[in-house]
Amino acid sequence: MSEHVNFVDILEPRRTQSGIFSFMSRNWRPQRTMVMDKYCSTQDLKDIVANSVYLDSIIEAECSRTGLSKEKLHQEVRNYLEEMGLDKKMHVIRWNGVFFLKICFMMKIKMFVNEAAVLTLKSKMGKNPVLFLPTHRSYADFCLMTYLCYHYDIDFPAVAAGMDFYSMAVIGRRMRETGAFYIRRTLAGDPLYAATLKQYVRTVVGKHAVPIEFFLEGTRSRSNKSMPPKYGMLSMTLMPFFAHEVNDITIVPVNISYDRLMEHSLFAYEHLGVPKPKESTGGFLKALRSLNDHFGNIYINLGAPLSLREYLHNDTSHSKETLKPVDLQQLTPDQFKKVQKIADYVITLQQKNTVATISNLLSLVLMQSLMKNRLLEYEELIQEVEWMVQELRNLGASVFENDVRSSVDRILVVHRSMMRLDKDRRLRLISGVLTDLSSEDKKKMKGHILQAQTMVVAVPIVQLQLYVNPVLHYIAPPALIYLIVQRQALSRDKLREDYRRIRKLLSHEFFHLEKDEENTFNKALDYCIQNRVISNSGDLYSLGEDTKLQYLLRWATWPALTTLLKAADVMTQQSSCGHKLALKLVQQRLESERVHPYCLSLEAIANCLSGLVAAGALVKLKGDQDIVYELVPDVMKESTILVNSILPSFSVDFANNFVVIDDKAISRL
Amino acid sequence: MSAAFASSSDSKMNNVENDNRTVDSVKKKSFGDKNKKNDTNANSSTVIKVKSVIPRRRQDLLKWYGWGYKDSMFKLGEEGATFTGNRYSIGGKILPHLSKWAIDNLGVDPTKPPTIPKIPTTFAESRLPEPIRLELEKIALVSVDGMDRLIRAHGQTLKDMSQLRSNSFPRIPDAVIWPESHEQVEKIVSCASRHNFVLIPFGGGTSVSGAVTCPAKEMRPIVVVDTSDMNSILWLDKDQLLAKVQAGIIGQDLEREMRARGFTVGHEPDSYEFSTLGGWVATRASGMKKNTYGNIEDLIVQTKVVTPRGVIEKSCRVPRISCGPDFEHIVMGSEGCFGIVTEVTLKIRPLPPVVRYGSLVFPDWESGFHFEREVARQRLQPSSIRLMDNEQFRFGQALKTENTWGGVLLDGLKRLYITKIKGFDPAKLCVVTLLMEGSAEEVKEREKKLNAIAAKYGGIPAGATNGENGYTLTFVIAYLRDVAIEYDVVAESFETSVPWDRTLALCANVKRRVRDECARRGIHKYLISHRLTQTYDAGCCIYFYFGHNTAQVSDPVNTYEEIEEAARDEIIACGGSISHHHGVGKLRKKWYTDTVSEPGRQLLLAAKKTLDPDNIFALANMAFEEQGNETIVKSKL
């Protein structure tokens, strides 16, 4: 990303006396995504689906298979459609907008949008469906794009929402009326539901002239960084293109970065195994009160629109599927592979559009301070952050803030319950509160039951790590190169080989595309040489002299590598093990050792297990109730040796760290 | 032999070897579980699995030695004839006039016990080598049981029946295989190509041309591919009025499934209870109601055929295409010689709200004929319109069941009216039966117009019941041949298409020729009858029935065939065709080249060379020669 992106706070004009009401009650003529002779109402959409040849055929087949009556199955489809179908009520939207703005002001949010990208996109709309594919880091994501569309006179996106919201009183309904449609998390076991959803999504994309919005990652990323995408929803939305019902589909990757996540504390607990509370309106209202605080800036960065047609090189090849009625046309295996490729690619586009916030940079600096167990004075702090800005820009990240000092001050307010300056104006991380989990809570714990003391130490650091994570994908490649070289000087080929293997093992922890790796490696290597992290003479690469940068690179991937190694150790011992048990065992092992608290993250452990599967060290099998991993001893042994050889050694006392300050008075639970 | 197998194993099909998925997942299947097909992919699939009326062990339901259901047959007896079973309208009823008719017309002796053959116990050894059988078993269910092979060695020609009853086929298949899908058929064909054995596609076994009959001189192993397990409806599009169906589905299953959903295919050949979609395609079949729904070539949108050189399928599902010769027409009427039809996309229609029968009586054949011609000229044909000659009219009367007094009285009154008041000669009058479909208004309108035209040619309406009887008897008539054989009468039907201007002469000449041939051979008890069953702009279809008593004849089947051949010579001389819908098969090869011209024959041979160079589908129909031992040796030199 270039640094010249011009971000505009779109909430700014609303901060006037009657700014909210006049804006939300204005005459609104939105830009549609497609110009059509006749536009479908939300009821029309449901009727089209219910009367589609596809569902009729499914029902006929289902009824001949099970003997259930057609009327009953038709009714079931109707019920499913009522459950999932979106609605659009202008007055609800307007009132929601008022409500949204009120809350934003309560949260003291600024909503920065790269306006030029939005306007370019809008000017090109009208010819084919548009998909908004934002990152998903917070529940707030649901509202942001909708508000953005209202602001720029673009029709409201149809947003795919999980059933969790459906059951929420009032809110579930209101979300539907602002264009949300509901999807169940699992389609297994109910073919009729799956068919109804498939047809509904296809119909909304093909016949409803509004943008479609959904989250490729399928769920909020609890770690605040990219996760491997899910393919189901994208397959459904791209079907109208593959069936040639529409000429093209415009895919817009969107990155939403937050200075502060509303959910960061909940996420930290979830990482450690405390399950998320069920979404409820009561909980929402309770949460509202805690929103009267500073939440800082939100950056909505729209990436360059991707034309599906161009991406597939105008591929007009057609399959035997054309012989079917168009409604019955399904993705061929080859087309599904293309969908997977697109999904993976879009995730990397989201990453490229990451806006590195001062929140991220300050967290990096604070984490490093923790690692070093050394306190930073305010002035030192500012210098360190400025250095981080520079390094990240060198690594290709876009950092929006230029006035570091005032931004740091602002963030210190935003994150004042996480970090603060002590009386000597040194930056400190605020310690967690010792809370004993009830036995009820312990029963619900997803992993190993961690000791209360562990939790106290871990929660604030995991929380801090959440703000480090979004920029790690910039740092990871040079960091791994550095770690390999610091083991011993080696040739470029050997370096690349080890790099490739370790990247594969971490492919889920640090999402990347296999096919971009050659390029990523070359760039990272150049970066390391230019910045004197490593040096080369002839074909031999050895350590350089920039120890400051080296230190950053050394600790950045330390938690991930540690988790990976322990996961490998545990799996080597177990040789065959269910997924849930594996999480527990690895977590248990890590608790007993002096490691970075983020290593205890169940998500990180799961990512490492997936990485071991990707590398062939484990084989993943479907068991009766759970996924089962089987050991591949040779590959596992080689992998373990490799990870062990580059794992940096740190001895950090997180429990009694100078940087952590114990503020019992402040409770954040 | 082994050299012959080995030498043709180079790549015929390129997509088979690497897919051994089904090899691993093959299940032990038994004959009983025909409708329990593997349920993989059943989820959110549009495939409608059809439960067929006919079980995999056909002989459990169907007569092994004749036509149709086991429980349905004519029985002659002193106290009157009956038709057994309860599947047809006359089932279980006494037919008081039939025996007398049979005595009078065919010299039958109903007191004599019928000759019912004993179920065979010895069969030719299966020649299929063990390794090949094992290979096939990995693809689909295979049987080498003697009875399974015997009942699939033939169609329904007179010769077939005669050889079947005496278990004297020179050659029967060596194994039967039941594929369930297009993919399995591909594997079977590939296996046959690799090992150089013969495949015979088998649907309902109702062929009356000898097309499906096992080639007698074939030396290679013969495997019958029974398509009856491929009977799913793959999809049904009620908007487009199209369905894609696996080709092994039998007519009555297809029609029942469609009707249950408010639709009809409307293709009803007289064999449709037993014949299959694939069979219709392979013979260019014609259905009774073609005036409304079209013949098979009008019904088909698309076919998918597995040949030894790959799959022929058009790449688009379009109503019409201008793209050189239409290869669907290479498939239609290919009589199993090029490959196996696996899937067919066909048109369906909404069920008509009103179905009405009608009948008209004409003083004689000629006036009935001119009526039909006029109806065709005005293109006013209802779904079906048929003209029966006097012999058939009287035979129809002989099949009447015992009636209530009222019914008999009414019949009496009608007869009185027709013969006395209108002055029709009972020995000359002919009947037209009508089947009308459409909205109530359309049907009424059409009936009015038809009656008006009939009046012009001296015809008078004779009521709906007569019409309905005519059509319900259609399916029963096929059972007559069995009872005939049991009482020493050989009988068969044959048909032709002919231009309008030559029809009357053709009918008269053929009847005359048959009578002469019978007289020459001293046959005095025989029946020759005809009817006009289909009308077109340019002509019509004439259907002949011929049967004779065999008391005076040493070789009844041969004699019959000689007379039929003479009749066909006459037909062709009079401007008729080799066949309207039965096909060429092995019985009518003699007239094939003359019909299509020599370049036409060369074209057929070229198509064979392209699609099936190793003659895997060695059925020897149409212009193809049977392949004996010598030809194999020659071709391998």
Interface residues (C-beta under 8 A of the other chain):
Chain A: V53 Y54 D56 S57 I58 E60 A61 S64 R65 P191 L192 A194 A195 K198 H318 K320 T322 L323 K324 P325 D327 L328
Chain B: A42 N43 S44 S45 T46 V47 I48 K49 V50 W235 L236 D237 K238 D239 Q240 L242 K244 R261 Q302 E313 S315 C316 R317 T345
